[in-house]
Each structure stands twice: as structure tokens, then as C-alpha cells.
Amino acid sequence: MLSTINSPQDLKKLNISQLTELAEEIRAFLIENLSVTGGHLAPNLGVVELTLALHYIFDSPKDKLIWDVGHQAYVHKMLTGRMERFDTLRQYKGLCGYPKRSESEHDVWETGHSSTSLSAAMGMAIARDLKGEKHKVIAIIGDGALTGGMALEAMNHMGHEGRDVTVILNDNEMSIAPNVGAMHNHLGKLRTNHNYRRAKEEIEQLLKKIPAVGGKMAKLVERLKDGLKYVVVSGILFEELGFTYLGPVDGHNLPALMEALRQASHTKGPVLVHVITKKGKGYAPAELDSYAFHGVGMYKIESGEVLKSEGPPSYTSIFARTIEKLAEKDSRIVAITAAMPNGTGLDHFAQKYPERFFDVGIAEQHATTMAAGIATQGLKPVFAVYSTFLQRGYDQLVHDVCRQNLNVTFAIDRAGLVGADGETHQGVFDIAYMRSLPNMTIMMPKDENELQHMLYTALMYDGGPIAVRYPRGSGEGVPLDGEFKLLPIGKAEILRPGVHVAILAFGNMVPIAQKAADMLMAEGMNPMVVNARFAKPLDEELLFMLARDGYTIVTLEEGAVHGGFGSAVLECYAQAGYHHITVELMGIPDYYVEHGSVKEQRAEVGLTSEKVAHKVRSLWPARRQRA
């Protein structure tokens, strides 16, 4: 049956029995295809019936379906004409793992970060009403995303405005890691209270039998119904915010889902439909371990065994191991994550030091300022966060951390190109967005051994905020020193002496620079290779020495070239009056790099040993004279 579905209109020809059968075909398709391509399996298995019901009741793309985060939109893509491209999912030039407006008119909003859907929905509803149009606006948000402050800001505004917007709360008790916080606890009470809806219906039936006796009785009836909410369910947060609350509804029961969505579509004002789903539904390994199958690589369908290649330890694991060792000796160290204890490697820290570990949920703004508050009291907070997600706490970084010059360590994971997650997750902007901030120190290791020394240096540093950024994936396979070393702040490391051209490589670009130098040595050229270590402060002593000795400079970084490490080098020379030195910048160009492997992405933007070698050849004195 799945092969006959090319658009949402095809769904509307099916009956409930056929839709139920289709749901199982969709699950089988996802399980089979993602075992080869990898991707977000568990979230999508959990929303099969919900997606079918949404496309059955509403009329996409006229009605606007807005997926929060977007990693649960695979079924939506299948139902909107993209099923045949699933073998290219998250691959270079293939199908994007998130909604993408250029892919389909049914993708009305792009997102890879959580908690944005409600604000987008409000904007679309305002535009609809101003234009005099009549379509529906539906936002699908997870219970984890609802902990994000932006989502609550949007709900507050929606309730105030009273416009027609439907919010589908996909409640599977998970974001990536298990949810935390008061909102999660509130939803738990709603999920488990089976008496509220039945009691409400019985009271309404009883009240209908009472003859109308004027306004006073009408007011009494409304007060009685409102009072019932507080008797049976504590909080009633959503209705107090101005929403009509429908649910909880079994998210795998198609008739119940469709009835709730029909009711929502006919209700004026903002409506919240509370849908209970099971992450990983229909595939036992994903149901048992929805974290492992949230975003998964290749796996064996029969057993659920995830296929992992052997290799050096990941940078994340080195961070985790180091922070635990340091915390053992220093009780002032506190670890913070925003709903990513596993992804950042802090899950073991949480088990070992539960009183010094804090998962704040999807709330990077809160995490950043909370870390600042902790630092004011003489403790040593470490906020472990992906580069792309630290963007969400930028104002707090500026206003609360850097302005007060507080000793907060930012362990910035997934710095640089990240591969299949693509443009919404590339960690290529943090150098530029942090470098302009007074009091901030930024460093990046050339390998996993240097990472442990940088973390030690950061936690020994008391001069203000400090960021240690490191890439996704495995290290270089170098041996780890048994003792931590204190690195001098702002000092680079000359790895290979050379002449004429100096390659200044930042962080994970050092191995590429080394390989380029090897290639050039075979051709009789001997460039200097420098491990920059710091993007701020720069090693001005080394830079001025290179200028005085007549070197041409090539800067190399896996970050945005505009405002990045190379720009800092240019600014340093300009301010010092070195106007005739040649500085060539190599980094991420001024566009969003789409999904693919890191190798393919580096090739696209020119961050390869071959490209570096080519650049140096073009700058080598003898070759330049011949040219």
C-alpha cells in the first residue's frame, strides 16, 4: 500500500483499517532503510499514526504543519512525495534529515534546534489573519522542546492574542535524554490522570439537565466546570495560559487521534492537543533504548546491534574522562548540560558526582546564566554544550558571563563540521561569535592529548570565561600523557620550523596542515607549521616575529572565515602597522554547509591537505616570481 501514496491526498481515500496497515508498512520501511543510512529512528517510529492523522484531517500545504526540531519529520517526508529518495537520507546532496523548504512545498518551516515551532506558528497565524486567509496553522512540538523558554514565551503570547492555532504536544517523555523539570512533572500528572475527562463529561451531562434560570445560573455552571479542573487535575497550566486543552490522547490510536484533531480544527482560539506516544514504537530495540536509537548509525535489523567502527577514543570521551579526574581532586568543579548528558559524555559524571551534576533540560540560556551564578560563589562550573546549541545562550554569554568576567568553562563539543546533521548543526560560528567578547579566552586542541591539558588549564585559570572547543568524532590516536600540563595562555606551538610560508592551523586543522607540509617537503618546499592553540588571545610575539622575518601567512580553521581565527590574525597585523604582510585565510565560506560526510564537506569548502598544499605552492617565492 505504501507505494501508492504519493501525496497527502492519497491518504484521504483510505479507511481506518487501511491506514492502520499503512502505519505498519511505514515502520517496516523506516527500520529497513535507516539500518543502511542511519538517522533519527526512534522519534519517527513514535509519530507514525500522528503524522498519518495530521495529513488525513488537515490539508497540507494549504494548512501549515510546523515540525519542531524536525528530526521526527521522516514520515511527513514519505507522505509528501519523497519516499523514493530515502536511500540518500542525510547523504551528500541527498535528502535532508530535517524539514527543508527547498525540498517540498509541504516543508513550511526549517529547524534543527528545538522550541521554535510555536513562535513560527504564531507568526504564520498573524500573517494569515492580516491577509484575510482561512487556513489552519498546526505546530507539532515535543515535551522536551516545551521546556525551552522560547516555547513558553510563544504560548504566553498565543493565549494573549487568542488567534486560531493548534498545538500538538507530542509527549513521549523524552527529548534525547529523559526529560527533567517541573513541566515534565506536570505532563506526567496529566498523562496518568484518567479521571479528569470522564468526570468533566459526566458533570457537563448533569448540568445540561438543569433548566436555565438566567445569568446567575450560567455563571454558576461555568464556575462549577472550572472548579472541577482544580479538583481533579492540579495546575491546568495550558488552560490558564488561554488554550483549550484536549487530551491526553493515545498517539497510536488512529480513531482517537482523528477525533481529537477534528475537534481541535473546529475550536476557536488556541488549542493544545496532548498526544501520548512511544518513542521507538514497533521496533523492540528502539523501544528498549530510545536514546541509542534517537540518532543512530547503521545497525543490524534482527538484533538492533549498532555497527561501530573501531578507532581512537572520541574527543567527547576524552573530555568526560578528564573532567571526572579533575573533579575527583577538586570538589568545586560542577558539571552542567542542557538535556545532553549522554551526548556530551557527562552521564558517567552524573553517576559519580550526582550532587555536582545538573541537567537543566533544553534551556541553554538558563544553563549559561546559572553557570555564571555558580561562578560568583567561587565554584568552577563547566557547561558542556554543542557549538550549535551554545548559540541559543548568546545574550547570556555576553551579558551575564563575559561582562562580569566570571570563571565559567565552556566545553564546546561538535565544534567545526559535523557531517550528516548538516547546516542547522554545523559548529562553525562559535569562534566568530565569541572572539568579539571582552574577557573571553578561546582555545582548541590539535589532538586528544592536548584536549586533556587544555581542560586542566581552563579549570586552573581564574582570569575569566574560557572556551575549549573540540570536534565531533574520534581523536588522532595519540598516546595520552599520565600527568596534566598547564599550557601558557595565548602561546602557540611551532611544530615544524620552515621558511618563507607559515601555516597557522587552529585545532583539528593541524593534522591537515602537517600532511600538506609533508607533500610540499617532497617537492623541495619547507613551510613552517604552527599549532595556534588560541584564537583569543593570539600569540602576538610569534606573529610579529613572522612578519619581521618576511613570512607569508596561511591561516587554517574549521570555522567561519568571516570574523574567525584568520580575521583575528589580520586585525592583529593591521593594528600593529604591518600593512605589507600577505595573509591568506582558509576556512568555512560565507554560506551554510549542507549535510554529507565531514570528508565531503571539507572537500567542498577547500579544507583538505591538497588544497592547503596548493595554496602554499601559489605563495612560494620562486613560484610566485615565475608566475
MOQUIMO-V67094 format. One record per run of one state. SS is the DSSP state (A for helix, B for strand, O for the rest). FROM is the first residue (numbers start at 1). TO is the last residue. If there is no record, write none. Layout:
ss | from | to
SS | FROM | TO
SS | FROM | TO
This chain:
ss | from | to
O | 1 | 1
A | 2 | 4
O | 5 | 7
A | 8 | 11
O | 12 | 15
A | 16 | 37
O | 38 | 38
B | 39 | 39
O | 40 | 40
A | 41 | 45
O | 46 | 47
A | 48 | 57
O | 58 | 63
B | 64 | 67
O | 68 | 73
A | 74 | 88
O | 89 | 116
A | 117 | 131
O | 132 | 136
B | 137 | 142
O | 143 | 144
A | 145 | 147
O | 148 | 148
A | 149 | 161
O | 162 | 165
B | 166 | 171
O | 172 | 173
B | 174 | 174
O | 175 | 177
B | 178 | 178
O | 179 | 181
A | 182 | 192
O | 193 | 194
A | 195 | 208
O | 209 | 214
A | 215 | 232
O | 233 | 236
A | 237 | 240
O | 241 | 243
B | 244 | 250
O | 251 | 253
A | 254 | 265
O | 266 | 270
B | 271 | 276
O | 277 | 283
A | 284 | 288
O | 289 | 295
B | 296 | 296
O | 297 | 298
B | 299 | 299
O | 300 | 305
B | 306 | 306
O | 307 | 313
B | 314 | 314
A | 315 | 329
O | 330 | 332
B | 333 | 337
O | 338 | 346
A | 347 | 352
O | 353 | 353
A | 354 | 356
B | 357 | 359
O | 360 | 363
A | 364 | 376
O | 377 | 379
B | 380 | 386
A | 387 | 402
O | 403 | 408
B | 409 | 413
O | 414 | 415
B | 416 | 416
O | 417 | 421
A | 422 | 424
O | 425 | 426
B | 427 | 427
O | 428 | 429
A | 430 | 435
O | 436 | 440
B | 441 | 444
O | 445 | 447
A | 448 | 460
O | 461 | 465
B | 466 | 469
O | 470 | 473
B | 474 | 474
O | 475 | 492
B | 493 | 496
O | 497 | 500
B | 501 | 505
O | 506 | 506
A | 507 | 521
O | 522 | 527
B | 528 | 531
O | 532 | 533
B | 534 | 536
O | 537 | 539
A | 540 | 548
O | 549 | 551
B | 552 | 560
O | 561 | 564
A | 565 | 576
O | 577 | 582
B | 583 | 588
O | 589 | 597
A | 598 | 605
O | 606 | 608
A | 609 | 619
O | 620 | 620
A | 621 | 626
O | 627 | 627
